[in-house]
Amino acid sequence: MLLGAATLAAGCHSQSLDTQNGRCGPTPHLLASAAVFPAPDAASERALLAGMAVGGSDLFFAVGATWADPRNLVAVPASAGALMQVSTFGSTPKQLATGYDFGWTPLVMPTAVIVGVTSASSIADPGILSVPRNGDPAVPLVALTYDSLLTLPVTDGTSVYFTANAGVESVPLAPGASPAVPTQLSSEYPIGLGVFGQRLLLLLSSGQVEGIPIGASDAGTGSRDAGTGEASLGAGFADPVPDSLIPCGADACWMAGGAIEQMDPAEGEVTALASLAGGPVAAPSTLLYDGTNFFVLGSSGSYAANAAIARVPAKGGAPVVVATLPPSSRGLAVDDACVYFGTSTGIFSLLKDAEGVVVP
């Protein structure tokens, strides 16, 4: 179980909690204590917050159970985690699904949450679940037995796209009577996927971005060798941050080379939009965009460095530290007023225009 206690201290902030907000204020507000996370089966395990996402007035967060024996170089799933939900206005957190290791950030849809999972007994049995928001039982969309889920799932509202050992694949978003057989779209192994209109973008480890036409019938099925429309677009810095490809207005953005990069999917030209190098999020892990600013979760990159959330103006300017967090803090989400994050103590909300907040 995640343990610890936090004393919250805030830097100067001129804005008080807006009465029509009710979700966050200028100092962090605890939404869900780590005590509600699934209890590990053994002392050698610890609960691990994999990620979170906002849907309306609810925050959904995925928790896995990971073997934490420091003598092991690679942590492996060891017991069941959970997909959980809590109101951003404050409520008792509730569990929507369990029985798997929930090791991926959830994707929130109007009536369901799509989330990547791994069997609690075998790292060789990952899959993707559709979890109804009304509390009905979770339904597997795909079972990847003796396979690997390599990227966060994304969707165009009709299909779910992901990367596995066969490359980029898709399955229907609507659950069937049994898990679907995936359709291969590409033999590439991108480290990030994104849906942009009728095109699926693939962010490769080389920094190259490729596009596949998609639609209601997955028009992009087939491989590059078959000449079915997979096209090379722009190229940015090599070794981009995995799963950092996101829409930023009509453009595509991601993190690589100590910068936030931006590309017009129609033109393919890549530009470095903002620098993260040398700062508190020089080693970033998560990128979000709210229409005006980027929000980055990361650290300075030094050993045992504190984590930080930085706000980066989309029109340019230096990153502003919203909050400094304990090392290894995980999870980031934003809505119109608040930023949400996780520490070893639990999950918190904070006004997203805060500056200099410290969470020991």
C-alpha positions as CSV (number, residue, x, y, z in Angstrom):
1,M,0.0,0.0,0.0
2,L,1.2,3.5,-0.7
3,L,2.2,5.1,2.6
4,G,3.1,8.5,3.9
5,A,1.7,11.8,5.1
6,A,1.8,15.2,3.4
7,T,2.0,18.7,4.8
8,L,0.8,21.1,2.2
9,A,2.4,24.5,1.7
10,A,1.6,27.0,-0.9
11,G,3.4,29.9,-2.4
12,C,1.8,33.3,-3.0
13,H,-1.4,33.1,-5.0
14,S,-3.7,36.0,-5.6
15,Q,-6.8,34.1,-6.7
16,S,-9.2,32.6,-4.1
17,L,-11.4,29.6,-4.8
18,D,-14.1,30.6,-7.1
19,T,-17.6,29.9,-5.7
20,Q,-18.8,28.4,-8.9
21,N,-15.8,26.1,-9.1
22,G,-16.0,24.1,-5.9
23,R,-13.4,21.6,-7.2
24,C,-10.1,23.1,-6.3
25,G,-8.4,26.0,-4.6
26,P,-5.0,27.7,-4.2
27,T,-3.8,24.9,-2.0
28,P,-4.1,21.2,-2.8
29,H,-7.3,19.5,-1.8
30,L,-7.3,15.7,-1.2
31,L,-9.8,14.0,-3.4
32,A,-8.9,10.3,-2.7
33,S,-6.6,9.0,0.0
34,A,-4.1,6.3,-1.0
35,A,-5.9,4.2,1.7
36,V,-8.7,3.5,-0.8
37,F,-6.3,2.0,-3.3
38,P,-6.4,-1.9,-3.6
39,A,-4.4,-3.6,-0.9
40,P,-1.5,-5.6,-2.2
41,D,-1.5,-9.3,-1.6
42,A,2.0,-9.4,-0.1
43,A,4.5,-7.2,1.7
44,S,6.7,-7.1,-1.3
45,E,4.1,-5.2,-3.3
46,R,3.0,-1.6,-3.5
47,A,0.1,0.1,-5.1
48,L,1.0,2.1,-8.2
49,L,-1.0,4.9,-9.6
50,A,-0.8,4.4,-13.4
51,G,-2.7,7.5,-14.6
52,M,-5.9,9.5,-14.5
53,A,-8.3,11.4,-16.7
54,V,-11.3,13.7,-16.3
55,G,-14.7,13.0,-17.7
56,G,-17.3,15.7,-17.0
57,S,-17.3,16.2,-13.2
58,D,-15.6,12.8,-12.5
59,L,-12.0,11.9,-12.2
60,F,-11.1,8.3,-13.2
61,F,-7.8,6.8,-12.0
62,A,-6.1,3.5,-12.7
63,V,-4.2,1.7,-9.9
64,G,-1.9,-1.3,-10.4
65,A,-0.2,-3.6,-7.9
66,T,3.5,-3.9,-8.6
67,W,6.2,-6.1,-7.0
68,A,8.5,-3.6,-5.3
69,D,11.3,-5.8,-4.2
70,P,14.4,-3.6,-4.9
71,R,16.5,-6.6,-5.8
72,N,14.5,-7.0,-8.9
73,L,15.5,-4.9,-11.9
74,V,12.0,-5.2,-13.5
75,A,8.8,-4.8,-11.6
76,V,6.1,-7.2,-12.6
77,P,2.3,-7.4,-11.9
78,A,1.6,-9.4,-8.8
79,S,-2.0,-8.8,-7.7
80,A,-5.2,-7.1,-8.8
81,G,-5.4,-3.4,-9.0
82,A,-8.5,-1.3,-9.8
83,L,-10.1,1.4,-12.0
84,M,-11.6,3.9,-9.7
85,Q,-13.8,7.0,-9.9
86,V,-14.2,10.1,-7.7
87,S,-16.2,13.3,-8.2
88,T,-14.1,16.3,-8.7
89,F,-16.4,18.1,-6.3
90,G,-15.5,15.6,-3.6
91,S,-17.1,12.2,-2.8
92,T,-16.3,8.7,-1.6
93,P,-14.2,7.1,-4.3
94,K,-15.7,4.0,-5.8
95,Q,-14.3,1.0,-7.6
96,L,-15.5,0.4,-11.2
97,A,-13.4,-2.6,-12.0
98,T,-10.8,-4.9,-10.5
99,G,-9.2,-8.3,-11.2
100,Y,-6.4,-7.0,-13.4
101,D,-3.2,-4.9,-13.1
102,F,-4.4,-1.5,-14.4
103,G,-1.1,-0.1,-15.7
104,W,-2.3,2.5,-18.3
105,T,-3.9,5.9,-18.2
106,P,-7.6,5.5,-18.8
107,L,-9.4,6.9,-21.9
108,V,-12.8,8.4,-20.9
109,M,-15.7,8.2,-23.2
110,P,-19.3,9.4,-22.7
111,T,-20.6,6.1,-21.3
112,A,-17.5,4.0,-20.7
113,V,-13.8,4.1,-19.8
114,I,-11.3,2.4,-22.1
115,V,-8.2,1.1,-20.2
116,G,-5.3,-1.1,-20.9
117,V,-4.7,-4.0,-18.4
118,T,-2.5,-6.9,-17.6
119,S,-3.6,-10.2,-16.1
120,A,-2.8,-10.2,-12.4
121,S,-1.1,-13.5,-12.7
122,S,0.9,-13.2,-16.0
123,I,2.6,-10.2,-17.7
124,A,2.1,-12.2,-20.9
125,D,-1.7,-11.7,-21.0
126,P,-2.5,-8.0,-21.5
127,G,-5.7,-6.6,-23.0
128,I,-8.0,-3.6,-23.2
129,L,-11.2,-3.3,-21.2
130,S,-14.4,-1.2,-21.8
131,V,-15.6,-0.3,-18.3
132,P,-19.2,1.2,-18.2
133,R,-19.4,4.4,-16.2
134,N,-22.7,3.3,-14.7
135,G,-21.1,0.5,-12.7
136,D,-22.0,-2.4,-15.0
137,P,-19.3,-5.2,-15.4
138,A,-16.3,-4.5,-17.5
139,V,-16.1,-6.1,-21.0
140,P,-12.8,-7.1,-22.7
141,L,-12.4,-5.4,-26.1
142,V,-9.4,-7.4,-27.0
143,A,-7.3,-10.1,-25.2
144,L,-3.6,-10.1,-26.3
145,T,-2.6,-13.5,-24.9
146,Y,1.2,-13.9,-25.0
147,D,1.5,-10.4,-26.5
148,S,2.4,-6.9,-25.3
149,L,0.4,-3.7,-25.2
150,L,3.0,-1.1,-26.2
151,T,1.1,2.2,-26.4
152,L,-1.9,3.9,-24.8
153,P,-5.1,3.1,-26.6
154,V,-6.7,5.9,-28.6
155,T,-10.1,6.1,-30.4
156,D,-12.0,7.9,-33.1
157,G,-15.3,7.0,-31.6
158,T,-15.7,4.0,-33.8
159,S,-12.5,1.9,-33.3
160,V,-9.8,1.6,-30.6
161,Y,-6.2,1.8,-31.9
162,F,-3.1,0.5,-30.1
163,T,0.3,-0.9,-30.7
164,A,1.2,-4.6,-29.9
165,N,3.7,-7.1,-31.0
166,A,2.2,-7.2,-34.5
167,G,2.4,-3.4,-34.9
168,V,-0.5,-1.0,-35.0
169,E,-3.9,-2.7,-34.6
170,S,-7.5,-1.8,-34.2
171,V,-10.7,-3.3,-32.7
172,P,-14.2,-2.0,-32.6
173,L,-15.0,0.4,-29.7
174,A,-18.4,-1.2,-29.1
175,P,-17.9,-4.4,-27.1
176,G,-18.9,-7.7,-28.7
177,A,-20.1,-11.0,-27.3
178,S,-16.4,-12.0,-27.1
179,P,-13.1,-10.1,-27.4
180,A,-12.5,-8.9,-31.0
181,V,-9.7,-10.2,-33.3
182,P,-7.5,-7.2,-34.0
183,T,-7.0,-5.8,-37.5
184,Q,-3.5,-4.9,-38.4
185,L,-3.0,-1.4,-39.7
186,S,0.7,-1.1,-39.8
187,S,3.8,-3.2,-39.1
188,E,5.5,-0.1,-37.5
189,Y,6.1,0.1,-33.8
190,P,5.3,3.7,-32.8
191,I,5.7,4.9,-29.2
192,G,2.7,7.1,-29.5
193,L,-0.6,7.2,-31.4
194,G,-3.1,10.0,-32.0
195,V,-6.4,10.5,-33.9
196,F,-6.5,13.7,-36.0
197,G,-9.6,13.9,-38.1
198,Q,-9.7,11.0,-40.5
199,R,-6.0,10.2,-39.9
200,L,-4.2,8.1,-37.3
201,L,-0.8,9.5,-36.6
202,L,2.1,7.3,-35.5
203,L,5.0,8.8,-33.6
204,L,8.1,6.7,-34.1
205,S,11.2,6.5,-31.8
206,S,13.2,8.1,-34.6
207,G,11.1,11.3,-34.3
208,Q,9.4,10.6,-37.6
209,V,5.6,11.0,-37.8
210,E,3.5,8.8,-40.1
211,G,-0.2,8.9,-41.0
212,I,-2.7,6.3,-41.8
213,P,-6.2,7.2,-43.2
214,I,-8.9,5.9,-41.0
215,G,-12.7,6.0,-40.8
216,A,-15.8,4.1,-39.8
217,S,-14.5,1.1,-41.7
218,D,-10.8,1.5,-40.8
219,A,-9.8,2.5,-44.3
220,G,-6.2,2.3,-43.3
221,T,-6.1,-1.4,-42.9
222,G,-3.2,-3.2,-44.6
223,S,0.5,-2.6,-44.3
224,R,3.0,-0.1,-45.8
225,D,4.1,-2.8,-48.3
226,A,0.6,-3.1,-49.6
227,G,0.6,0.6,-50.5
228,T,-2.6,1.4,-48.8
229,G,-1.9,5.0,-47.9
230,E,0.5,5.0,-44.9
231,A,2.5,8.2,-45.5
232,S,5.5,9.8,-43.9
233,L,4.8,13.3,-42.6
234,G,7.2,15.5,-40.6
235,A,10.2,14.6,-38.4
236,G,11.3,16.1,-35.1
237,F,13.8,15.2,-32.5
238,A,14.7,11.6,-32.0
239,D,13.6,9.6,-28.9
240,P,10.3,11.4,-28.1
241,V,8.6,10.8,-24.8
242,P,6.4,7.7,-25.1
243,D,2.6,8.4,-25.3
244,S,3.1,12.1,-25.3
245,L,1.4,12.7,-28.8
246,I,-1.7,14.8,-28.2
247,P,-4.0,17.2,-30.1
248,C,-3.2,20.9,-29.5
249,G,-5.9,22.7,-31.3
250,A,-5.8,21.5,-34.9
251,D,-2.1,20.6,-34.6
252,A,-0.3,17.6,-33.1
253,C,2.1,18.1,-30.2
254,W,4.5,15.9,-28.3
255,M,7.7,16.1,-26.3
256,A,11.2,15.3,-27.5
257,G,14.7,16.6,-27.3
258,G,13.9,18.7,-24.2
259,A,11.1,20.6,-26.0
260,I,7.5,20.5,-26.9
261,E,7.2,20.0,-30.6
262,Q,4.3,20.9,-32.8
263,M,3.2,19.8,-36.3
264,D,0.4,20.7,-38.6
265,P,-0.9,17.3,-39.7
266,A,-1.8,18.6,-43.1
267,E,1.5,20.3,-43.8
268,G,3.9,18.1,-41.9
269,E,6.3,20.8,-40.8
270,V,7.6,20.3,-37.2
271,T,8.6,23.2,-35.0
272,A,10.0,23.3,-31.5
273,L,7.3,25.2,-29.6
274,A,8.7,25.5,-26.1
275,S,11.9,24.5,-24.4
276,L,11.8,22.3,-21.2
277,A,15.6,21.8,-21.1
278,G,17.5,22.6,-17.9
279,G,14.3,23.1,-15.8
280,P,12.3,21.3,-13.2
281,V,10.5,19.2,-16.0
282,A,13.6,18.6,-18.2
283,A,12.8,14.9,-17.9
284,P,9.1,14.9,-18.7
285,S,6.6,12.0,-18.6
286,T,3.1,13.5,-19.3
287,L,1.9,16.3,-21.6
288,L,-1.6,17.8,-21.6
289,Y,-3.2,20.8,-23.3
290,D,-6.2,22.8,-22.2
291,G,-6.6,25.1,-25.2
292,T,-4.4,27.8,-23.8
293,N,-1.5,26.2,-21.9
294,F,0.4,23.0,-21.9
295,F,0.8,21.1,-18.6
296,V,3.8,18.9,-18.1
297,L,4.6,16.4,-15.3
298,G,8.2,15.5,-15.0
299,S,11.4,16.1,-13.0
300,S,14.8,17.7,-13.4
301,G,16.2,14.3,-14.3
302,S,18.7,14.1,-11.4
303,Y,18.6,11.1,-9.1
304,A,15.7,11.1,-6.6
305,A,14.7,14.6,-7.9
306,N,11.3,16.0,-6.9
307,A,8.6,15.8,-9.4
308,A,7.0,19.0,-10.7
309,I,4.0,20.2,-12.7
310,A,4.8,23.1,-15.1
311,R,2.4,25.3,-17.0
312,V,3.8,26.2,-20.5
313,P,2.0,29.0,-22.5
314,A,1.1,27.7,-26.0
315,K,2.0,31.1,-27.5
316,G,5.5,30.9,-26.1
317,G,7.2,31.7,-22.8
318,A,9.1,30.0,-20.1
319,P,7.5,27.1,-18.1
320,V,5.9,28.2,-14.8
321,V,6.0,25.7,-11.9
322,V,2.5,25.1,-10.7
323,A,3.6,22.7,-8.0
324,T,6.6,20.8,-6.7
325,L,5.7,17.2,-5.7
326,P,7.5,14.4,-4.0
327,P,9.8,12.1,-6.1
328,S,8.0,9.5,-8.2
329,S,4.6,11.3,-8.1
330,R,2.4,10.0,-10.9
331,G,-0.7,10.9,-12.8
332,L,-1.9,14.3,-14.3
333,A,-5.2,15.6,-15.5
334,V,-6.7,19.0,-16.2
335,D,-10.2,20.5,-16.7
336,D,-11.3,24.1,-17.2
337,A,-10.2,25.2,-13.7
338,C,-8.1,22.5,-12.0
339,V,-5.1,20.3,-12.3
340,Y,-5.2,16.9,-10.7
341,F,-2.2,14.8,-9.6
342,G,-1.2,11.9,-7.5
343,T,1.5,11.4,-4.8
344,S,2.2,8.6,-2.4
345,T,-0.5,10.1,-0.1
346,G,-3.3,10.1,-2.6
347,I,-4.9,12.2,-5.4
348,F,-5.2,16.0,-5.1
349,S,-6.8,18.9,-7.0
350,L,-5.3,22.4,-7.3
351,L,-6.2,25.6,-9.2
352,K,-4.3,25.2,-12.5
353,D,-3.2,28.9,-12.5
354,A,-1.4,28.3,-9.1
355,E,2.3,29.0,-8.9
356,G,5.0,27.8,-6.5
357,V,2.9,25.3,-4.5
358,V,5.0,22.8,-2.6
359,V,3.7,19.3,-1.7
360,P,6.3,17.7,0.6
